[in-house]
């Protein structure tokens, strides 16, 4: 039932319930379904009108099911907002690189330790400096793993499984990665030589932009569900954990670039029209659509392997600094989730189970309790959801819910979401000054560049607590605990 009607720029938006807003299908010619925005009153008031422009454009894509959705961290992106979810019928719908993102399978992972902050604090600079050396950050950096072409193809086809076979993973890590670290359907023959070449020396690297590796601490007052937190590996007050945020590096970016260009003539051939050329697409059930999916899966698998090699190197650093084995320090993987990806998943639509091509761009899978794809220990709790905040504010771990399965195709927010461009942030912030100020506040940060540091200042992001609260209040995802940063390696 419509409760309230508000104007947002040129749009009439219905507030249909707490934290849920809707642009009706009639609002823009060609919309296949309504556009739905999940946001508190404050977040909605400050959301760019361009987010609504882009979201209603996504709502015009053929084969869309239920809604085009924006999460509370949404901000404008390339073609589609960052923070979007859109599911398409596999027979009649499309697949669109612009609703997936250039950094295919950019994602998050969180690693536990049994170390206390008291043990880590005196060595935090040593830890961060060593992490900076072992996990290269910045534009175009090369990693410690140098692959031949055949090995790169193996990585693209098997993802984190390649890491197990080559000594970069514990066997049990695989169970705690979305899709077990391997997206089926990958085929390197649909990947350009340029995309393959760009990834051959980048395994185990952070890259640039908003990517980071962060040492974090949990405080007792920031544990909101003790039972679920314990199931996720939270045992002690001031326990130290390590969070990683990165993706498929040059390989994913090149694949997106290649297919966005290739899809222009494909759309003419298939009779597809889009509101924005940045939403170039192909019918999923076509040769061209399947080829892009196979290439995208290659990039996704590369990203799973990238984060796994980074995890291996994190474990090595902690062993070197603390003179214990990573097993003794209980450096277990809680979870690894993607947030720029399209996947074929089963969901309930109009009371029936149906396969859908679910696009998540800057949004995270959050499957509820009982889902068969979850590791046995998470089937009771629901899937862990890792939500990165800014490097100044900290991050959250949430859990998926049954309500999400029914309303958002098992999806929720991925981070805090930008409030300003990187250019604007650099105008307002001096990176060197920011580094000194953060150290005074107990956060030791090392960055590939001061300009990159300025781009990621806390003031450039939304309030992460407000974003988390939005989805927690309506039961789409449930907050479990939050973490505060104490050491950071920035791309």
N, C-alpha and C positions, 0 to 999 in steps of 0.2 A: 504494500500500500504506500502511495506517495505521501510523505509527511510534510515536505517543505520544498519550495521552489526558489532557487537563487540564480542570479546572473553571474557568470564568470566570463568577463569580456563579452564576446558575442554569443556565448552559449547559455542556453537555459539548462540548468542542472538541477535534477531532483535529488534531495537528500532523502533516501528511502529508509534509512535506519542509522543507528549510531555508527559513525565512521565509514559509511557506505554512500557513495554519490553515483548518480547515473545520468548520462546524456542519452536521451531517447533516440531510437533508431531513425526517427523522422528529422533529426536535427541537421543531418548532412546527407545530401543526395548520394545514394549508392551504398549507404550503410547496410550491412548484412545482419547486424545485431547491435544492441545498445553498447555503449562504452561505459565501463564501470571503473570508478576510482575509489580505492581504499585509502582513506586519510582522515585524521582528526580535523576538527574545525580549523585549528591553527595551521596545520600542514596544508590543508586545502586552500585556505586563504592566501598562502604564500606560494602556491604552486604556479609555475609559469603557464601562461595561456597556451604557449607552444606545445606543452605536454598534451593538452586537449586537442589541438590541431593534429598532432601526430597520432594520438590514440584513435581519433575518429577516422583518420586515414587508414589505420590498420583495420578498423571495423568495416571498411569497404572491401577488404580482400575476399576473394571467392572461397566458399566452403567454411567460413568461420562458424564455430559452434558456441552457443550461449552468449558470450560477451568478449569484447576486447577489454583487457583489464590492466590497470595501472596500480602498482603497489605504493605504499606511503612514501617510499624513498625515490619516487619517480622524478626524473628531470629530462629535459630534451636531449635527444641523441641523434644518430644518423638514421633517418627514415622513421624509425619507431622510437618512442621514449625508452630510455634506460629505466628499468623497473617495470617491464611489460610482460604480460602472459597472454598468449593467443593460441587456441587449439583449433585445428582444421580437420575436416573429414578427409581421410586418406584417398577416397575415390574422387571427390569433387573439389577438394581444397588444394591449396598451394603450399610451397615451402619458400621462405624468403630469407636471404642472408641478412637483410636489414632488421628483421625481427629476431635475429639470433645474436648479431654483433660481430665485429671484426675480430676480436680476441676470442675465438671459439674455445669454449670450455675454460674460460677464465673461471676460477673457482677458489674455494677456501678449504684449508685443512687445519686440524687442531691436534697437537701432540701433547700428551700428559708427561709429567715427571713426578717423582716422589720427593723432589727437592723443595725445601722451604725458601722463602724470600730471604730469610736470615742467612742461609748458606750461599745464595746466589748474589745478593747485593754487593758484597766486597769484590766480587769478580765480574760484575756486570759489564764493565768496559772491556775486559779481556774476552768475555763471551761475545759481545757485539763485534769487536774488532776481528775476531776469528771467523765469525759468521760472515762478515763482510768479505773476507778473503776467500772463504770456501763456497759461498753462494753469490756469484757475481751479479751485480745490479747495474742498471743503466742501459742506454740505447745501444743495441748491436753487440753486447758483450758475449763472449764465448765461455762455455762451461768446461768442466773438468773431463766430461765424457765426449770424446771425439768419435763420431760415427762414420763408417763407410756407407755408401748409398744403400747397400743391401740391409745393413743394420737399421738404418733410418726407416726403411720400408717395414722391417719387422716390428719396430716400435709403433708405427702408424697402424699396423694390423692388430697388434696384441696389447698395446697400452701398458698398464702396470704389471701385467703378467710377464712381460719382457724383463721387468725389473726384478721379479722373483727369480727368474731363470738365470739372471746375470749378477746376482748378489747384491742388488740395491734395495731389497725389501725383505721383511719378515713375511712368512707365508700368511700369518694371521692379519697382516695389513690389508690384504685383498678384500676380506669380508667387511671391512669398514670403509669401503670406497663405493660411491654411487656406481651402479652397474658393475660392481666388483672391478672397477678400473679398466673396463673394456667395453666399448660400444660396438655391438655387432653390426655387420654390414659394411665395414671399412674396406675400401679397394683403392690402392695407390695408383692404379692405371688412370684414375680420373683426377689425379693431382699433378699439377704442372711441375716440370723439372725445377723451375725457379722456387716453388714452394718447398719442394723436397730439399733443395740445396740450402735454403735459408735456415732450416732446422737442424742440419747435420752437426753443427757445433754449439747449439744453444740448449742442449739438455742439461738441466740442473741450474738454470739461470732465472733470476727474477724478472729481468726486463725493467721497463721504466714506467712512468705515469703513477697510477695509484697502487702499484704492486708493492708489497712489503713482506718482511719477515719480522715478527714481533715476539719478544719475550714478555710474558704477562703474568699477573698475579691475581689470585682469587682471595677475596676477603669474606669472612663469614656473613657479614650483613648483605652481601651481594649474591647469596644463594637463596633462590626463591622457591625451589622445590628440592628438598634434601634427598628424597628417595630417588628421584630421577637423576639428580646430580651424581649420586653415588653410583648409579648404574653406568653413568658416563665416565667414571673414573675420578670423581672429586672426593677425596678422602680427608684432606687436612686444611686447616686454616692457613692462609698465606702460601698455598701450593702454587708452584711455578708451572706454567704451560707455554707452549710455543705455537704461534699461529702463522700460517703462510697464505698469501694471496697472490696468485699469478695464473698464467694461462698457457696458450700454445705458441706464444712468441711469434716469430716471423712467418712460420708455416701457416698458422691460422689466419693471420692478416692477409697473406698472399692468396690463400684459397678464397676468402671472402671477396677480395679485389677481383680475382679472375672471374668468379661466377657472377658478380654484379654486372660486370661488363658483358659476359656471355649471355645473360638472361634478357638483354634488350631485344635482340632479334627473336629470341625464343618467345617472348610475350606477343610479338606481332604474329608469329606463326600459330600460337595457341589462342589468339584472340583475347588476350588478357590486357586490361587497362588498370592503371594504378593512379592514385591521386598525387603521388610523389615518386619521381623516378628512383629515389633512394630505397623504395620498397619493391624494386625489381624482383620478380618471382617466376616460378614455373609450377605447373601442375605437379603435385607430388607423385601422382600415378602416371608419370611420363618418363621417357628415357632421360631427358634433361634433369627432371626433378630427382630421379633416383641417382643419377650421377653426382649431383651436388651433395645429396645425403651421404653417399659413399665417401666423397672427399671430406665433407664436414666431420664424419666419423673418424677419419684418419687424423684430423687436427685434434679432435676430442681425445683420442687415445694418446697422442703426443703430449697433450697437456697433463693427462693422468700420470704418464711416465715422468714428465718434467717435475711435477710436485713430489713424486716418489723419490727421485734422485736427490732433490733438495732435502727431503726428510732424511735420507741416508747420510747426507753431509752434515745436517744438523746433529744427528746422533754422534757422528765422528767428532764434531767440535765439543760437545758436552763431555764425551769420553776423555778428550785431551785436557780440558780445563779442570774437570772434577775428579779425574783419575779413577773412574768407575766404568763398568760396562754399561751400555745403554739399556741392557736387560735389567741390571741392578738398579738403575735409575727409573725403571718402569716407563720407558719412553714409548708408550703405546699410542697408536693412532685412534683417536675418538671417532673421527669421520672426515671424509673428503666429499664436498658437494660442488657440483658445477653450477654456474649461473649465467652462461651464454651458450645455449644449446637447443637443439630440437630433437625430440625423441618420440618414437612410437610407443604409446602407453595405453593401457586399458583404463577407462573411466566410465562411471555411470552417467548416462545421458537419457533423460526422460524415462528413468526407471530401468534402463537396459544397459548391459555392459557393452562398450563399444571401443574399438581401437581408434585413437586420435593421434595426430601429429602435433604434439605439444611444444610450442616455441616458448622458451624462457630467456629473456634478455635482461640481465641485471635483476633477475629474480631466482629464487632458490626452490628446488624441490623440497617438499615437506610432507612426506607420506605419513599417514596416521598409524596408530597401533594395529597390529594384526596383518599388515601387508606382507605378502609372500616374498617380496624382493628385499626385505630388510634382514639383516643378520639376526639370528635367533634371540640374542640378548636385547635387541631393540624392538622386537615384535610386541613386547608388552608395553614399552614406553612410547613408541613412535620414533620416527627418524630424527637423529640430531640435526639441527640446523645451525650453521655457523654464520654469524652476521657481523661483518667487520665494521667498526666505527672509524672515526678519524684517528690519526696517530696520537692526538692529544687527549681523546676522550675515553678510549677503550672500546670493547666489543662485547657481544652477547652470544650465548648459546641458548637456543630455543628447541622446541620439540614439535613435530608434526601432529596434527589432530585429524579426527574423523570428519570434522566440519570442513576442513580444507579439502578433503577428498570430494566432498559433495559440492563445494562452492567455487573453488579456485583451481581445480584439477591438481590438487595436492601441491600448491605453490604458495610462497610468501616472499617477503622482502629479502634483499641480499646485503644491504648495508645501510648507511645513513643517507646517501644521495647528495649530490652537489647542490649548492645554492648559488654558485657563481662559476664563471669560466676560469680556466687555468691562467689566462692572460690577466684577468681582473685580480686574482689572488696574488700574482707576482707584483702587480702594481701596489698592492696594499701591504705586502709582507716582505721583509728582508730575511732571506733564508739563514744567513749567518746569525742574525739576532735571534731568530726563532730557535735555532739549535741551542744557543746559550740559555735562553729562557726555559726551554724544556728540560735541560740538564739541571737547572736550579730547582725544578719541580720534581726531580727524581726520575726523569725519562732520558736515558742516554741514547741519542740517535746518530746514526752515521748514514750519509747519503752520497749517491754518486755525483750529485751537484746541488749547490745551494738553491738554484732556480727550481729544481725538481722538488726540493723541500718546501719552498714557499708555495708552490702549487697545491700542496697537500695540507696546508695549515688548517687547523680545526675550524676557523671562521668560514672556510669555503664549503662546509658541510652542514646538513640539517642536524637537529638534535637527535642523536641515535636513540635516546631513551623514549622520546615521543614517537618515533617510528615503531619501536618495539611494542610500546604500550598500545598503539593503534590496533595492531593485529592480535595482541593478547586480550584486549577488552572484548573483541568480537569472536574470539575462540578459533581463529584461523591458525595461529601458532601460539605456543605457550612458552613464556620465558622461564628458563631453568636457572641460569646463573650468568653473571657478567664478570668481565676481567678488566684489569687496569694495566696499561703499558708501563714497562720499566726499562725496556731496551728495544731499539728499532733499527732495522736495516731497510733503507728506502731505495726504490728504483729511481 
